[in-house]
Amino acid sequence: MKWESMAIMTNMIEEIRFRINYYSMKIEMWWSGLWMTKEEKAEIKESLRKRRESGGCSMWRNYLKDHPEAAKYDWEKEFIK
């Protein structure tokens, strides 16, 4: 019973960390987007596209394992199979 509750807490902490990182990144991208040039935005989009094609970050892959319904793109759906 003790180990089960520790596993649940660990999952909850990981979920909270993911959500904090996700929303802080969204805020940062919104804020930076106000001041960036079109070229800088295009460079970031290209970099993110390459990262997605290579499988995304490990935190996102771990999240998808526990939440397969969050898979939106084909590469994400392939990863959870």
C-alpha positions as CSV (number, residue, x, y, z in Angstrom):
1,M,0.0,0.0,0.0
2,K,2.8,2.4,0.9
3,W,4.5,1.9,-2.5
4,E,1.3,2.4,-4.4
5,S,0.7,5.7,-2.7
6,M,4.3,6.8,-3.5
7,A,3.7,5.8,-7.2
8,I,0.5,7.9,-7.3
9,M,2.3,10.9,-5.7
10,T,5.2,10.6,-8.2
11,N,2.7,10.5,-11.1
12,M,0.9,13.6,-9.7
13,I,4.2,15.5,-9.3
14,E,5.2,14.6,-12.8
15,E,1.8,15.8,-14.1
16,I,2.1,19.1,-12.3
17,R,5.7,19.6,-13.5
18,F,4.6,18.9,-17.1
19,R,1.7,21.4,-16.9
20,I,3.8,24.1,-15.3
21,N,6.5,23.7,-18.0
22,Y,3.8,23.6,-20.8
23,Y,2.0,26.7,-19.7
24,S,5.1,28.7,-18.9
25,M,6.4,27.9,-22.4
26,K,3.1,29.0,-23.9
27,I,3.3,32.3,-22.0
28,E,6.9,32.8,-23.0
29,M,6.1,32.1,-26.6
30,W,3.2,34.5,-26.5
31,W,5.3,37.3,-24.9
32,S,8.3,36.8,-27.1
33,G,6.0,36.7,-30.1
34,L,5.1,40.3,-29.5
35,W,8.7,41.4,-30.1
36,M,10.1,38.8,-32.5
37,T,10.7,39.4,-36.2
38,K,9.1,37.1,-38.8
39,E,12.4,35.5,-39.5
40,E,12.9,34.7,-35.8
41,K,9.4,33.2,-35.6
42,A,10.1,31.1,-38.7
43,E,13.4,29.8,-37.3
44,I,11.7,28.7,-34.1
45,K,8.8,27.0,-36.0
46,E,11.4,25.1,-38.0
47,S,13.3,24.0,-34.9
48,L,10.1,22.8,-33.2
49,R,9.1,20.9,-36.4
50,K,12.4,19.1,-36.4
51,R,12.1,18.3,-32.7
52,R,8.6,16.8,-33.3
53,E,9.8,14.7,-36.2
54,S,12.6,13.3,-34.0
55,G,10.0,12.2,-31.4
56,G,9.6,15.3,-29.2
57,C,11.0,15.7,-25.7
58,S,11.2,12.8,-23.2
59,M,8.8,14.5,-20.8
60,W,6.2,14.6,-23.5
61,R,6.8,11.0,-24.5
62,N,6.4,9.9,-20.9
63,Y,3.2,11.9,-20.7
64,L,1.8,10.2,-23.8
65,K,2.5,6.8,-22.3
66,D,0.1,7.6,-19.4
67,H,-2.3,9.7,-21.4
68,P,-2.7,8.2,-24.9
69,E,-5.8,10.3,-25.6
70,A,-3.5,13.4,-25.7
71,A,-1.9,12.1,-28.9
72,K,-2.9,14.6,-31.6
73,Y,-0.4,14.1,-34.4
74,D,0.5,11.0,-36.4
75,W,4.0,10.7,-34.9
76,E,2.5,10.8,-31.4
77,K,0.0,8.1,-32.2
78,E,2.8,6.0,-33.6
79,F,4.8,6.4,-30.5
80,I,2.1,5.1,-28.1
81,K,1.4,2.0,-30.2
